Amino acid sequence: MTDDQLFIAKIKTIGTIVKPDKEQLPYGNKSRGRLVESEGGRRAIFVPSWGALEKEEVDYYVEKAQDDEDARIKKNEITPMKENIGKLTTSARLAPRGKRAKVIKEIIEENRKDGI
């Protein structure tokens, strides 16, 4: 090969641009999904997509989940379990020292008999 041919061969190799392939997701190549960290009393929200959903669909599901979380926070209902634990704690505090464990056991046994 002559010097000109070597020079042309070097220029051809320099001019090639190698683009990395897009990572293949399990169910297509659309949105990966989205994780929204917990904030302001909301729970964390994770919408998995793995390439199956469009970005707009993922955003819609996140928005819907945030609305549901806001509704849950606004309700601020006392669950039956929380109410029972509160009553149990109050009863235990009113009992004299040294007999609190006995009072708690009695209350739990009564609730078991009642099916609560």
Wavefront OBJ file of the C-alpha trace (Angstrom):
o trace
v 0.000 0.000 0.000
v 1.161 3.451 -0.757
v 1.334 6.275 1.723
v -1.831 7.829 0.258
v -3.791 4.624 0.681
v -2.618 4.238 4.302
v -3.583 7.847 4.992
v -7.067 7.319 3.504
v -7.532 4.112 5.540
v -6.635 5.949 8.769
v -9.072 8.759 8.007
v -11.887 6.240 7.368
v -11.365 4.566 10.763
v -11.250 7.919 12.574
v -14.522 9.069 11.052
v -16.639 6.155 12.286
v -18.877 6.914 15.240
v -19.952 4.023 17.418
v -23.282 4.533 19.162
v -24.033 2.304 22.130
v -27.152 0.203 21.751
v -30.167 1.087 23.860
v -30.585 -1.238 26.798
v -33.269 -3.809 26.106
v -35.957 -3.795 28.790
v -37.865 -7.019 29.531
v -41.233 -5.955 28.036
v -40.314 -3.422 25.355
v -38.404 -0.167 25.109
v -40.858 2.362 26.464
v -40.757 3.849 29.977
v -38.736 2.155 32.709
v -41.201 3.044 35.443
v -41.043 5.569 38.244
v -40.299 5.747 41.962
v -41.653 8.685 43.961
v -40.100 8.987 47.420
v -42.362 9.407 50.436
v -43.082 12.998 51.408
v -45.558 14.836 53.590
v -47.067 11.705 55.123
v -47.475 9.936 51.792
v -46.059 6.500 51.304
v -43.450 5.911 48.618
v -44.979 5.106 45.226
v -43.393 2.683 42.770
v -44.900 2.141 39.338
v -43.008 -0.630 37.523
v -43.108 -0.663 33.749
v -40.017 -2.495 32.525
v -40.668 -1.058 29.104
v -44.322 -2.075 28.757
v -45.957 1.307 29.511
v -45.595 4.682 27.874
v -44.274 7.594 29.961
v -47.715 9.235 30.005
v -49.284 6.035 31.356
v -46.718 5.812 34.140
v -47.304 9.488 35.021
v -51.061 8.858 35.119
v -50.663 5.946 37.548
v -48.346 7.997 39.764
v -50.821 10.877 39.812
v -53.683 8.506 40.677
v -51.662 6.888 43.470
v -50.782 10.328 44.889
v -54.473 11.288 44.896
v -55.301 8.038 46.718
v -52.575 8.718 49.273
v -53.860 12.274 49.821
v -57.364 10.904 50.400
v -55.979 8.366 52.875
v -54.155 11.086 54.780
v -57.223 13.374 54.862
v -59.449 10.642 56.309
v -57.182 10.231 59.339
v -59.484 7.516 60.662
v -58.609 5.602 63.784
v -58.421 1.955 62.833
v -60.032 -0.641 65.120
v -56.603 -2.032 65.980
v -55.338 1.406 67.004
v -58.475 1.971 69.084
v -58.038 -1.388 70.857
v -54.385 -0.701 71.586
v -55.284 2.728 72.962
v -57.893 1.228 75.317
v -55.434 -1.443 76.412
v -52.754 1.148 77.120
v -55.162 3.343 79.075
v -56.303 0.388 81.191
v -52.711 -0.628 81.864
v -51.765 2.900 82.955
v -54.728 3.076 85.349
v -53.799 -0.256 86.958
v -51.532 -0.151 90.004
v -47.846 -0.875 89.548
v -46.988 -4.536 89.622
v -50.436 -5.568 88.349
v -50.310 -4.010 84.888
v -49.189 -7.183 83.127
v -52.011 -9.128 84.799
v -54.586 -6.521 83.689
v -53.285 -6.606 80.094
v -53.451 -10.426 79.997
v -57.014 -10.394 81.330
v -58.144 -7.869 78.725
v -56.515 -9.855 75.916
v -58.180 -13.083 77.143
v -61.583 -11.348 77.276
v -61.148 -10.073 73.737
v -60.187 -13.523 72.496
v -63.346 -14.980 74.024
v -65.424 -12.250 72.380
v -63.723 -12.864 69.038
v -62.195 -9.406 68.778
l 1 2 3 4 5 6 7 8 9 10 11 12 13 14 15 16 17 18 19 20 21 22 23 24 25 26 27 28 29 30 31 32 33 34 35 36 37 38 39 40 41 42 43 44 45 46 47 48 49 50 51 52 53 54 55 56 57 58 59 60 61 62 63 64 65 66 67 68 69 70 71 72 73 74 75 76 77 78 79 80 81 82 83 84 85 86 87 88 89 90 91 92 93 94 95 96 97 98 99 100 101 102 103 104 105 106 107 108 109 110 111 112 113 114 115 116
